[in-house]
Amino acid sequence: MTREEAIKIIRKMLAYTDLTVRANLNADMVSACNLAIKALEQEPVVDKIRAEIKAMSGDIETIADVLKIIDKYKTESEEI
């Protein structure tokens, strides 16, 4: 599942929840869902690190190796 898919599911869950049911939900549960959406919408830190490394000057092979490692772990972390 991608981040975008998770966001859609959480939003649907909140949207389709009957207002009377939602009023009875634990406020912490609704807050947790909203916080999860915000967290999922943020640009992953790995993307920021990758961009900075890519902008560095230096040994191209070393930078390429570092980017490969980041991409490997980024792929793993995106699988929810």
PDB file of N, CA, C and O in Angstrom:
ATOM      1  N   MET A   1       0.853  -1.174   0.000  1.00  0.00           N
ATOM      2  CA  MET A   1       0.000   0.000   0.000  1.00  0.00           C
ATOM      3  C   MET A   1       0.899   1.237   0.000  1.00  0.00           C
ATOM      4  O   MET A   1       1.892   1.300   0.725  1.00  0.00           O
ATOM      5  N   THR A   2       0.535   2.207  -0.818  1.00  0.00           N
ATOM      6  CA  THR A   2       1.306   3.443  -0.868  1.00  0.00           C
ATOM      7  C   THR A   2       0.781   4.427   0.173  1.00  0.00           C
ATOM      8  O   THR A   2      -0.285   4.229   0.757  1.00  0.00           O
ATOM      9  N   ARG A   3       1.546   5.483   0.390  1.00  0.00           N
ATOM     10  CA  ARG A   3       1.114   6.535   1.320  1.00  0.00           C
ATOM     11  C   ARG A   3      -0.188   7.152   0.842  1.00  0.00           C
ATOM     12  O   ARG A   3      -1.093   7.409   1.635  1.00  0.00           O
ATOM     13  N   GLU A   4      -0.276   7.390  -0.474  1.00  0.00           N
ATOM     14  CA  GLU A   4      -1.474   8.012  -1.026  1.00  0.00           C
ATOM     15  C   GLU A   4      -2.703   7.141  -0.806  1.00  0.00           C
ATOM     16  O   GLU A   4      -3.778   7.645  -0.484  1.00  0.00           O
ATOM     17  N   GLU A   5      -2.542   5.843  -0.978  1.00  0.00           N
ATOM     18  CA  GLU A   5      -3.654   4.925  -0.747  1.00  0.00           C
ATOM     19  C   GLU A   5      -4.084   4.925   0.713  1.00  0.00           C
ATOM     20  O   GLU A   5      -5.276   4.888   1.019  1.00  0.00           O
ATOM     21  N   ALA A   6      -3.105   4.967   1.613  1.00  0.00           N
ATOM     22  CA  ALA A   6      -3.419   4.996   3.045  1.00  0.00           C
ATOM     23  C   ALA A   6      -4.187   6.261   3.411  1.00  0.00           C
ATOM     24  O   ALA A   6      -5.140   6.213   4.190  1.00  0.00           O
ATOM     25  N   ILE A   7      -3.771   7.384   2.850  1.00  0.00           N
ATOM     26  CA  ILE A   7      -4.465   8.660   3.104  1.00  0.00           C
ATOM     27  C   ILE A   7      -5.914   8.570   2.639  1.00  0.00           C
ATOM     28  O   ILE A   7      -6.827   8.978   3.357  1.00  0.00           O
ATOM     29  N   LYS A   8      -6.127   8.033   1.432  1.00  0.00           N
ATOM     30  CA  LYS A   8      -7.487   7.902   0.898  1.00  0.00           C
ATOM     31  C   LYS A   8      -8.352   7.025   1.802  1.00  0.00           C
ATOM     32  O   LYS A   8      -9.512   7.346   2.060  1.00  0.00           O
ATOM     33  N   ILE A   9      -7.793   5.934   2.275  1.00  0.00           N
ATOM     34  CA  ILE A   9      -8.548   5.022   3.131  1.00  0.00           C
ATOM     35  C   ILE A   9      -8.934   5.694   4.445  1.00  0.00           C
ATOM     36  O   ILE A   9     -10.073   5.571   4.894  1.00  0.00           O
ATOM     37  N   ILE A  10      -8.002   6.396   5.053  1.00  0.00           N
ATOM     38  CA  ILE A  10      -8.295   7.076   6.319  1.00  0.00           C
ATOM     39  C   ILE A  10      -9.356   8.155   6.107  1.00  0.00           C
ATOM     40  O   ILE A  10     -10.281   8.291   6.908  1.00  0.00           O
ATOM     41  N   ARG A  11      -9.216   8.921   5.020  1.00  0.00           N
ATOM     42  CA  ARG A  11     -10.204   9.972   4.734  1.00  0.00           C
ATOM     43  C   ARG A  11     -11.586   9.376   4.486  1.00  0.00           C
ATOM     44  O   ARG A  11     -12.589   9.902   4.970  1.00  0.00           O
ATOM     45  N   LYS A  12     -11.640   8.281   3.733  1.00  0.00           N
ATOM     46  CA  LYS A  12     -12.925   7.626   3.482  1.00  0.00           C
ATOM     47  C   LYS A  12     -13.535   7.134   4.782  1.00  0.00           C
ATOM     48  O   LYS A  12     -14.736   7.269   5.013  1.00  0.00           O
ATOM     49  N   MET A  13     -12.688   6.562   5.626  1.00  0.00           N
ATOM     50  CA  MET A  13     -13.164   6.054   6.900  1.00  0.00           C
ATOM     51  C   MET A  13     -13.808   7.176   7.723  1.00  0.00           C
ATOM     52  O   MET A  13     -14.878   6.999   8.304  1.00  0.00           O
ATOM     53  N   LEU A  14     -13.150   8.313   7.761  1.00  0.00           N
ATOM     54  CA  LEU A  14     -13.693   9.451   8.509  1.00  0.00           C
ATOM     55  C   LEU A  14     -14.921  10.036   7.819  1.00  0.00           C
ATOM     56  O   LEU A  14     -15.883  10.415   8.486  1.00  0.00           O
ATOM     57  N   ALA A  15     -14.896  10.111   6.493  1.00  0.00           N
ATOM     58  CA  ALA A  15     -16.013  10.712   5.752  1.00  0.00           C
ATOM     59  C   ALA A  15     -17.261   9.848   5.806  1.00  0.00           C
ATOM     60  O   ALA A  15     -18.371  10.366   5.925  1.00  0.00           O
ATOM     61  N   TYR A  16     -17.090   8.549   5.721  1.00  0.00           N
ATOM     62  CA  TYR A  16     -18.236   7.653   5.690  1.00  0.00           C
ATOM     63  C   TYR A  16     -18.778   7.308   7.073  1.00  0.00           C
ATOM     64  O   TYR A  16     -19.842   6.704   7.211  1.00  0.00           O
ATOM     65  N   THR A  17     -18.038   7.696   8.066  1.00  0.00           N
ATOM     66  CA  THR A  17     -18.519   7.425   9.413  1.00  0.00           C
ATOM     67  C   THR A  17     -19.693   8.347   9.698  1.00  0.00           C
ATOM     68  O   THR A  17     -19.556   9.569   9.635  1.00  0.00           O
ATOM     69  N   ASP A  18     -20.805   7.786  10.000  1.00  0.00           N
ATOM     70  CA  ASP A  18     -22.016   8.544  10.324  1.00  0.00           C
ATOM     71  C   ASP A  18     -21.692   9.567  11.410  1.00  0.00           C
ATOM     72  O   ASP A  18     -20.972   9.260  12.360  1.00  0.00           O
ATOM     73  N   LEU A  19     -22.224  10.782  11.267  1.00  0.00           N
ATOM     74  CA  LEU A  19     -21.918  11.838  12.240  1.00  0.00           C
ATOM     75  C   LEU A  19     -22.295  11.452  13.663  1.00  0.00           C
ATOM     76  O   LEU A  19     -21.594  11.819  14.607  1.00  0.00           O
ATOM     77  N   THR A  20     -23.389  10.719  13.833  1.00  0.00           N
ATOM     78  CA  THR A  20     -23.761  10.316  15.197  1.00  0.00           C
ATOM     79  C   THR A  20     -22.755   9.318  15.745  1.00  0.00           C
ATOM     80  O   THR A  20     -22.414   9.345  16.927  1.00  0.00           O
ATOM     81  N   VAL A  21     -22.287   8.437  14.870  1.00  0.00           N
ATOM     82  CA  VAL A  21     -21.259   7.482  15.306  1.00  0.00           C
ATOM     83  C   VAL A  21     -19.962   8.213  15.596  1.00  0.00           C
ATOM     84  O   VAL A  21     -19.283   7.943  16.586  1.00  0.00           O
ATOM     85  N   ARG A  22     -19.633   9.147  14.711  1.00  0.00           N
ATOM     86  CA  ARG A  22     -18.389   9.899  14.868  1.00  0.00           C
ATOM     87  C   ARG A  22     -18.391  10.711  16.164  1.00  0.00           C
ATOM     88  O   ARG A  22     -17.356  10.856  16.815  1.00  0.00           O
ATOM     89  N   ALA A  23     -19.547  11.234  16.529  1.00  0.00           N
ATOM     90  CA  ALA A  23     -19.648  11.999  17.774  1.00  0.00           C
ATOM     91  C   ALA A  23     -19.361  11.108  18.972  1.00  0.00           C
ATOM     92  O   ALA A  23     -18.871  11.575  20.000  1.00  0.00           O
ATOM     93  N   ASN A  24     -19.667   9.831  18.835  1.00  0.00           N
ATOM     94  CA  ASN A  24     -19.429   8.895  19.929  1.00  0.00           C
ATOM     95  C   ASN A  24     -18.030   8.279  19.909  1.00  0.00           C
ATOM     96  O   ASN A  24     -17.627   7.613  20.863  1.00  0.00           O
ATOM     97  N   LEU A  25     -17.296   8.503  18.830  1.00  0.00           N
ATOM     98  CA  LEU A  25     -15.935   7.985  18.765  1.00  0.00           C
ATOM     99  C   LEU A  25     -15.070   8.705  19.784  1.00  0.00           C
ATOM    100  O   LEU A  25     -15.296   9.869  20.115  1.00  0.00           O
ATOM    101  N   ASN A  26     -14.129   8.018  20.242  1.00  0.00           N
ATOM    102  CA  ASN A  26     -13.160   8.618  21.141  1.00  0.00           C
ATOM    103  C   ASN A  26     -12.472   9.761  20.388  1.00  0.00           C
ATOM    104  O   ASN A  26     -11.972   9.560  19.281  1.00  0.00           O
ATOM    105  N   ALA A  27     -12.445  10.936  20.972  1.00  0.00           N
ATOM    106  CA  ALA A  27     -11.821  12.098  20.331  1.00  0.00           C
ATOM    107  C   ALA A  27     -10.365  11.820  19.991  1.00  0.00           C
ATOM    108  O   ALA A  27      -9.840  12.336  19.005  1.00  0.00           O
ATOM    109  N   ASP A  28      -9.719  11.005  20.809  1.00  0.00           N
ATOM    110  CA  ASP A  28      -8.325  10.659  20.530  1.00  0.00           C
ATOM    111  C   ASP A  28      -8.190   9.840  19.252  1.00  0.00           C
ATOM    112  O   ASP A  28      -7.195   9.964  18.539  1.00  0.00           O
ATOM    113  N   MET A  29      -9.180   9.009  18.959  1.00  0.00           N
ATOM    114  CA  MET A  29      -9.139   8.207  17.737  1.00  0.00           C
ATOM    115  C   MET A  29      -9.246   9.096  16.499  1.00  0.00           C
ATOM    116  O   MET A  29      -8.523   8.899  15.522  1.00  0.00           O
ATOM    117  N   VAL A  30     -10.146  10.066  16.545  1.00  0.00           N
ATOM    118  CA  VAL A  30     -10.299  10.997  15.420  1.00  0.00           C
ATOM    119  C   VAL A  30      -9.028  11.831  15.266  1.00  0.00           C
ATOM    120  O   VAL A  30      -8.552  12.042  14.151  1.00  0.00           O
ATOM    121  N   SER A  31      -8.483  12.301  16.382  1.00  0.00           N
ATOM    122  CA  SER A  31      -7.240  13.076  16.342  1.00  0.00           C
ATOM    123  C   SER A  31      -6.097  12.236  15.776  1.00  0.00           C
ATOM    124  O   SER A  31      -5.281  12.735  15.001  1.00  0.00           O
ATOM    125  N   ALA A  32      -6.040  10.972  16.162  1.00  0.00           N
ATOM    126  CA  ALA A  32      -4.989  10.086  15.668  1.00  0.00           C
ATOM    127  C   ALA A  32      -5.100   9.899  14.156  1.00  0.00           C
ATOM    128  O   ALA A  32      -4.088   9.881  13.455  1.00  0.00           O
ATOM    129  N   CYS A  33      -6.317   9.762  13.659  1.00  0.00           N
ATOM    130  CA  CYS A  33      -6.523   9.627  12.204  1.00  0.00           C
ATOM    131  C   CYS A  33      -6.070  10.893  11.487  1.00  0.00           C
ATOM    132  O   CYS A  33      -5.397  10.815  10.460  1.00  0.00           O
ATOM    133  N   ASN A  34      -6.430  12.047  12.012  1.00  0.00           N
ATOM    134  CA  ASN A  34      -6.019  13.310  11.395  1.00  0.00           C
ATOM    135  C   ASN A  34      -4.509  13.492  11.440  1.00  0.00           C
ATOM    136  O   ASN A  34      -3.917  13.987  10.482  1.00  0.00           O
ATOM    137  N   LEU A  35      -3.885  13.099  12.537  1.00  0.00           N
ATOM    138  CA  LEU A  35      -2.436  13.189  12.660  1.00  0.00           C
ATOM    139  C   LEU A  35      -1.754  12.238  11.680  1.00  0.00           C
ATOM    140  O   LEU A  35      -0.731  12.581  11.087  1.00  0.00           O
ATOM    141  N   ALA A  36      -2.319  11.049  11.511  1.00  0.00           N
ATOM    142  CA  ALA A  36      -1.766  10.085  10.561  1.00  0.00           C
ATOM    143  C   ALA A  36      -1.808  10.642   9.143  1.00  0.00           C
ATOM    144  O   ALA A  36      -0.852  10.484   8.383  1.00  0.00           O
ATOM    145  N   ILE A  37      -2.894  11.283   8.792  1.00  0.00           N
ATOM    146  CA  ILE A  37      -3.011  11.887   7.459  1.00  0.00           C
ATOM    147  C   ILE A  37      -1.942  12.954   7.278  1.00  0.00           C
ATOM    148  O   ILE A  37      -1.275  12.987   6.243  1.00  0.00           O
ATOM    149  N   LYS A  38      -1.769  13.820   8.257  1.00  0.00           N
ATOM    150  CA  LYS A  38      -0.747  14.874   8.159  1.00  0.00           C
ATOM    151  C   LYS A  38       0.645  14.273   8.006  1.00  0.00           C
ATOM    152  O   LYS A  38       1.443  14.743   7.194  1.00  0.00           O
ATOM    153  N   ALA A  39       0.934  13.244   8.780  1.00  0.00           N
ATOM    154  CA  ALA A  39       2.248  12.608   8.712  1.00  0.00           C
ATOM    155  C   ALA A  39       2.474  11.966   7.351  1.00  0.00           C
ATOM    156  O   ALA A  39       3.566  12.058   6.790  1.00  0.00           O
ATOM    157  N   LEU A  40       1.451  11.322   6.823  1.00  0.00           N
ATOM    158  CA  LEU A  40       1.574  10.672   5.522  1.00  0.00           C
ATOM    159  C   LEU A  40       1.709  11.683   4.389  1.00  0.00           C
ATOM    160  O   LEU A  40       2.302  11.372   3.357  1.00  0.00           O
ATOM    161  N   GLU A  41       1.174  12.873   4.562  1.00  0.00           N
ATOM    162  CA  GLU A  41       1.237  13.900   3.521  1.00  0.00           C
ATOM    163  C   GLU A  41       2.589  14.603   3.471  1.00  0.00           C
ATOM    164  O   GLU A  41       2.918  15.234   2.466  1.00  0.00           O
ATOM    165  N   GLN A  42       3.366  14.506   4.527  1.00  0.00           N
ATOM    166  CA  GLN A  42       4.656  15.186   4.554  1.00  0.00           C
ATOM    167  C   GLN A  42       5.646  14.503   3.623  1.00  0.00           C
ATOM    168  O   GLN A  42       5.609  13.290   3.415  1.00  0.00           O
ATOM    169  N   GLU A  43       6.527  15.319   3.072  1.00  0.00           N
ATOM    170  CA  GLU A  43       7.573  14.767   2.215  1.00  0.00           C
ATOM    171  C   GLU A  43       8.485  13.917   3.091  1.00  0.00           C
ATOM    172  O   GLU A  43       8.947  14.373   4.136  1.00  0.00           O
ATOM    173  N   PRO A  44       8.742  12.694   2.669  1.00  0.00           N
ATOM    174  CA  PRO A  44       9.604  11.843   3.477  1.00  0.00           C
ATOM    175  C   PRO A  44      10.993  12.451   3.667  1.00  0.00           C
ATOM    176  O   PRO A  44      11.541  13.076   2.759  1.00  0.00           O
ATOM    177  N   VAL A  45      11.537  12.261   4.835  1.00  0.00           N
ATOM    178  CA  VAL A  45      12.866  12.778   5.153  1.00  0.00           C
ATOM    179  C   VAL A  45      13.894  12.200   4.191  1.00  0.00           C
ATOM    180  O   VAL A  45      14.845  12.885   3.815  1.00  0.00           O
ATOM    181  N   VAL A  46      13.712  10.956   3.795  1.00  0.00           N
ATOM    182  CA  VAL A  46      14.659  10.318   2.885  1.00  0.00           C
ATOM    183  C   VAL A  46      14.761  11.094   1.576  1.00  0.00           C
ATOM    184  O   VAL A  46      15.851  11.214   1.016  1.00  0.00           O
ATOM    185  N   ASP A  47      13.645  11.623   1.081  1.00  0.00           N
ATOM    186  CA  ASP A  47      13.683  12.405  -0.152  1.00  0.00           C
ATOM    187  C   ASP A  47      14.509  13.673   0.022  1.00  0.00           C
ATOM    188  O   ASP A  47      15.236  14.075  -0.887  1.00  0.00           O
ATOM    189  N   LYS A  48      14.398  14.298   1.181  1.00  0.00           N
ATOM    190  CA  LYS A  48      15.172  15.514   1.453  1.00  0.00           C
ATOM    191  C   LYS A  48      16.665  15.193   1.520  1.00  0.00           C
ATOM    192  O   LYS A  48      17.493  15.919   0.969  1.00  0.00           O
ATOM    193  N   ILE A  49      16.996  14.096   2.202  1.00  0.00           N
ATOM    194  CA  ILE A  49      18.399  13.692   2.313  1.00  0.00           C
ATOM    195  C   ILE A  49      18.953  13.359   0.935  1.00  0.00           C
ATOM    196  O   ILE A  49      20.071  13.747   0.594  1.00  0.00           O
ATOM    197  N   ARG A  50      18.169  12.640   0.151  1.00  0.00           N
ATOM    198  CA  ARG A  50      18.593  12.254  -1.190  1.00  0.00           C
ATOM    199  C   ARG A  50      18.886  13.488  -2.045  1.00  0.00           C
ATOM    200  O   ARG A  50      19.886  13.527  -2.762  1.00  0.00           O
ATOM    201  N   ALA A  51      18.020  14.486  -1.967  1.00  0.00           N
ATOM    202  CA  ALA A  51      18.199  15.704  -2.760  1.00  0.00           C
ATOM    203  C   ALA A  51      19.480  16.435  -2.368  1.00  0.00           C
ATOM    204  O   ALA A  51      20.203  16.944  -3.225  1.00  0.00           O
ATOM    205  N   GLU A  52      19.755  16.480  -1.060  1.00  0.00           N
ATOM    206  CA  GLU A  52      20.978  17.147  -0.608  1.00  0.00           C
ATOM    207  C   GLU A  52      22.225  16.414  -1.071  1.00  0.00           C
ATOM    208  O   GLU A  52      23.190  17.043  -1.504  1.00  0.00           O
ATOM    209  N   ILE A  53      22.212  15.099  -0.984  1.00  0.00           N
ATOM    210  CA  ILE A  53      23.376  14.325  -1.413  1.00  0.00           C
ATOM    211  C   ILE A  53      23.582  14.480  -2.909  1.00  0.00           C
ATOM    212  O   ILE A  53      24.711  14.615  -3.381  1.00  0.00           O
ATOM    213  N   LYS A  54      22.492  14.460  -3.646  1.00  0.00           N
ATOM    214  CA  LYS A  54      22.579  14.592  -5.101  1.00  0.00           C
ATOM    215  C   LYS A  54      23.171  15.949  -5.486  1.00  0.00           C
ATOM    216  O   LYS A  54      23.855  16.057  -6.503  1.00  0.00           O
ATOM    217  N   ALA A  55      22.919  16.969  -4.695  1.00  0.00           N
ATOM    218  CA  ALA A  55      23.413  18.312  -4.984  1.00  0.00           C
ATOM    219  C   ALA A  55      24.888  18.492  -4.601  1.00  0.00           C
ATOM    220  O   ALA A  55      25.515  19.482  -4.979  1.00  0.00           O
ATOM    221  N   MET A  56      25.427  17.543  -3.860  1.00  0.00           N
ATOM    222  CA  MET A  56      26.812  17.654  -3.404  1.00  0.00           C
ATOM    223  C   MET A  56      27.778  17.510  -4.577  1.00  0.00           C
ATOM    224  O   MET A  56      27.514  16.822  -5.563  1.00  0.00           O
ATOM    225  N   SER A  57      28.899  18.186  -4.419  1.00  0.00           N
ATOM    226  CA  SER A  57      29.967  17.954  -5.390  1.00  0.00           C
ATOM    227  C   SER A  57      30.907  16.938  -4.759  1.00  0.00           C
ATOM    228  O   SER A  57      31.044  16.873  -3.537  1.00  0.00           O
ATOM    229  N   GLY A  58      31.524  16.179  -5.573  1.00  0.00           N
ATOM    230  CA  GLY A  58      32.422  15.163  -5.043  1.00  0.00           C
ATOM    231  C   GLY A  58      32.497  13.987  -5.978  1.00  0.00           C
ATOM    232  O   GLY A  58      32.103  14.071  -7.142  1.00  0.00           O
ATOM    233  N   ASP A  59      33.001  12.897  -5.464  1.00  0.00           N
ATOM    234  CA  ASP A  59      33.174  11.674  -6.244  1.00  0.00           C
ATOM    235  C   ASP A  59      31.814  11.167  -6.704  1.00  0.00           C
ATOM    236  O   ASP A  59      30.985  10.768  -5.886  1.00  0.00           O
ATOM    237  N   ILE A  60      31.591  11.182  -7.998  1.00  0.00           N
ATOM    238  CA  ILE A  60      30.311  10.792  -8.586  1.00  0.00           C
ATOM    239  C   ILE A  60      29.959   9.347  -8.229  1.00  0.00           C
ATOM    240  O   ILE A  60      28.799   9.044  -7.947  1.00  0.00           O
ATOM    241  N   GLU A  61      30.951   8.456  -8.240  1.00  0.00           N
ATOM    242  CA  GLU A  61      30.676   7.053  -7.926  1.00  0.00           C
ATOM    243  C   GLU A  61      30.223   6.893  -6.482  1.00  0.00           C
ATOM    244  O   GLU A  61      29.309   6.119  -6.200  1.00  0.00           O
ATOM    245  N   THR A  62      30.850   7.614  -5.576  1.00  0.00           N
ATOM    246  CA  THR A  62      30.462   7.532  -4.169  1.00  0.00           C
ATOM    247  C   THR A  62      29.053   8.059  -3.962  1.00  0.00           C
ATOM    248  O   THR A  62      28.254   7.448  -3.253  1.00  0.00           O
ATOM    249  N   ILE A  63      28.749   9.186  -4.577  1.00  0.00           N
ATOM    250  CA  ILE A  63      27.405   9.761  -4.467  1.00  0.00           C
ATOM    251  C   ILE A  63      26.384   8.798  -5.067  1.00  0.00           C
ATOM    252  O   ILE A  63      25.306   8.616  -4.501  1.00  0.00           O
ATOM    253  N   ALA A  64      26.703   8.186  -6.193  1.00  0.00           N
ATOM    254  CA  ALA A  64      25.792   7.230  -6.833  1.00  0.00           C
ATOM    255  C   ALA A  64      25.549   6.034  -5.918  1.00  0.00           C
ATOM    256  O   ALA A  64      24.423   5.545  -5.825  1.00  0.00           O
ATOM    257  N   ASP A  65      26.595   5.561  -5.244  1.00  0.00           N
ATOM    258  CA  ASP A  65      26.446   4.438  -4.314  1.00  0.00           C
ATOM    259  C   ASP A  65      25.551   4.812  -3.143  1.00  0.00           C
ATOM    260  O   ASP A  65      24.702   4.024  -2.727  1.00  0.00           O
ATOM    261  N   VAL A  66      25.743   6.013  -2.615  1.00  0.00           N
ATOM    262  CA  VAL A  66      24.920   6.479  -1.495  1.00  0.00           C
ATOM    263  C   VAL A  66      23.462   6.574  -1.926  1.00  0.00           C
ATOM    264  O   VAL A  66      22.571   6.157  -1.185  1.00  0.00           O
ATOM    265  N   LEU A  67      23.209   7.115  -3.108  1.00  0.00           N
ATOM    266  CA  LEU A  67      21.842   7.242  -3.612  1.00  0.00           C
ATOM    267  C   LEU A  67      21.181   5.876  -3.810  1.00  0.00           C
ATOM    268  O   LEU A  67      19.983   5.728  -3.568  1.00  0.00           O
ATOM    269  N   LYS A  68      21.950   4.885  -4.247  1.00  0.00           N
ATOM    270  CA  LYS A  68      21.415   3.528  -4.402  1.00  0.00           C
ATOM    271  C   LYS A  68      20.973   2.967  -3.048  1.00  0.00           C
ATOM    272  O   LYS A  68      19.915   2.349  -2.933  1.00  0.00           O
ATOM    273  N   ILE A  69      21.795   3.193  -2.040  1.00  0.00           N
ATOM    274  CA  ILE A  69      21.448   2.707  -0.696  1.00  0.00           C
ATOM    275  C   ILE A  69      20.182   3.392  -0.199  1.00  0.00           C
ATOM    276  O   ILE A  69      19.286   2.731   0.325  1.00  0.00           O
ATOM    277  N   ILE A  70      20.100   4.700  -0.357  1.00  0.00           N
ATOM    278  CA  ILE A  70      18.907   5.443   0.072  1.00  0.00           C
ATOM    279  C   ILE A  70      17.670   4.935  -0.661  1.00  0.00           C
ATOM    280  O   ILE A  70      16.627   4.721  -0.044  1.00  0.00           O
ATOM    281  N   ASP A  71      17.781   4.744  -1.964  1.00  0.00           N
ATOM    282  CA  ASP A  71      16.637   4.261  -2.737  1.00  0.00           C
ATOM    283  C   ASP A  71      16.192   2.876  -2.278  1.00  0.00           C
ATOM    284  O   ASP A  71      14.998   2.574  -2.256  1.00  0.00           O
ATOM    285  N   LYS A  72      17.152   2.044  -1.914  1.00  0.00           N
ATOM    286  CA  LYS A  72      16.829   0.699  -1.429  1.00  0.00           C
ATOM    287  C   LYS A  72      15.963   0.781  -0.173  1.00  0.00           C
ATOM    288  O   LYS A  72      14.934   0.113  -0.077  1.00  0.00           O
ATOM    289  N   TYR A  73      16.384   1.601   0.783  1.00  0.00           N
ATOM    290  CA  TYR A  73      15.644   1.706   2.045  1.00  0.00           C
ATOM    291  C   TYR A  73      14.375   2.532   1.888  1.00  0.00           C
ATOM    292  O   TYR A  73      13.403   2.315   2.612  1.00  0.00           O
ATOM    293  N   LYS A  74      14.371   3.463   0.962  1.00  0.00           N
ATOM    294  CA  LYS A  74      13.164   4.245   0.709  1.00  0.00           C
ATOM    295  C   LYS A  74      12.051   3.336   0.207  1.00  0.00           C
ATOM    296  O   LYS A  74      10.908   3.442   0.651  1.00  0.00           O
ATOM    297  N   THR A  75      12.383   2.454  -0.706  1.00  0.00           N
ATOM    298  CA  THR A  75      11.403   1.509  -1.243  1.00  0.00           C
ATOM    299  C   THR A  75      10.832   0.646  -0.123  1.00  0.00           C
ATOM    300  O   THR A  75       9.622   0.427  -0.062  1.00  0.00           O
ATOM    301  N   GLU A  76      11.692   0.160   0.756  1.00  0.00           N
ATOM    302  CA  GLU A  76      11.244  -0.671   1.866  1.00  0.00           C
ATOM    303  C   GLU A  76      10.347   0.115   2.815  1.00  0.00           C
ATOM    304  O   GLU A  76       9.358  -0.425   3.311  1.00  0.00           O
ATOM    305  N   SER A  77      10.673   1.380   3.078  1.00  0.00           N
ATOM    306  CA  SER A  77       9.906   2.165   4.037  1.00  0.00           C
ATOM    307  C   SER A  77       8.555   2.608   3.481  1.00  0.00           C
ATOM    308  O   SER A  77       7.634   2.884   4.249  1.00  0.00           O
ATOM    309  N   GLU A  78       8.426   2.678   2.157  1.00  0.00           N
ATOM    310  CA  GLU A  78       7.153   3.092   1.547  1.00  0.00           C
ATOM    311  C   GLU A  78       6.121   1.992   1.560  1.00  0.00           C
ATOM    312  O   GLU A  78       4.934   2.251   1.361  1.00  0.00           O
ATOM    313  N   GLU A  79       6.548   0.782   1.789  1.00  0.00           N
ATOM    314  CA  GLU A  79       5.611  -0.335   1.868  1.00  0.00           C
ATOM    315  C   GLU A  79       5.026  -0.365   3.266  1.00  0.00           C
ATOM    316  O   GLU A  79       5.689  -0.760   4.226  1.00  0.00           O
ATOM    317  N   ILE A  80       3.782   0.058   3.367  1.00  0.00           N
ATOM    318  CA  ILE A  80       3.142   0.160   4.681  1.00  0.00           C
ATOM    319  C   ILE A  80       2.628  -1.172   5.131  1.00  0.00           C
ATOM    320  O   ILE A  80       2.058  -1.279   6.216  1.00  0.00           O
TER     321      ILE A  80
END
